Amino acid sequence: MSEAQFSAPDSGAAIVIGASGGIGSALADELENAGQAVVHRLSRSGPIPCDITDPDSIATALDQSLSGPPVTRVFVATGLLHTDGQGPEKTLRHLDADWLASNFAVNAIGPALVLSRLLPLLPRQRRVEVAVLGARVGSISDNRLGGWYGYRASKAALHQIVRTAAIEWARSHPQAVLAALHPGTVHTSLSAPFVRQDNGRHILKPQESAAQLLRVLAGLSPEQSGRIFDWRGVEIHP
């Protein structure tokens, strides 16, 4: 990966899905501060409503966002780790079918539907950068601790979707870059219950993580499309 610094183009639009979350909001702010011409903030409660679990909502939101200037950057910043007192499973005894389905719906199926809808609508003969929030714990080869069944499995599925989509996109969009990016451990509501367990690991502010993710994405080449990188630009192997 090159050491290219992130800089927004003079024209073109960006889409941030999950823009009401800590990382998504910071990403949208960074894009605007860097001079991105248009930044579409998509979320369930945003000006352009988008529910990552609803295919019709995804299609409508993307159609609205893609009706203006050509889109040059897309970031899917959604994710599910815990909700309403339910969180990552520590053992097989804790597995619940509905919770597993929710993990896959938000962490894998929703982003896959976004990529499916985007492909025919993005410019073919210019650089386009698309990223989804991956996770180091979605790496099968890096799994040393076990547990977190639904989150690990759904993020591993997301990584496979990104890899497969990148192969297809390369045929029609040779300058496109598609990657899964691990944001690090960030001070957000998603990570809040687990930060205290982090044993001294560096905890990032949302703005710090967002700036790093955009820099990493800007430094990737089309040949690196379909792979997984962390916020420092280090590749994570599946």
Secondary structure by P-SEA (a helix, b strand, c coil): cccccccccccbbbbbcccccaaaaaaaaaaaaacccbbbbbccccccccccccaaaaaaaaaaaaccccccbbbbccccccccccccccccccccaaaaaaaaacccaaaaaaaaaaccccccccbbbbbccccccccccccccccaaaaaaaaaaaaaaaaaaaaaaaaccccbbbbbbbcccccccccccccccccccccccaaaaaaaaaaaaaaccccccccccccccccccc
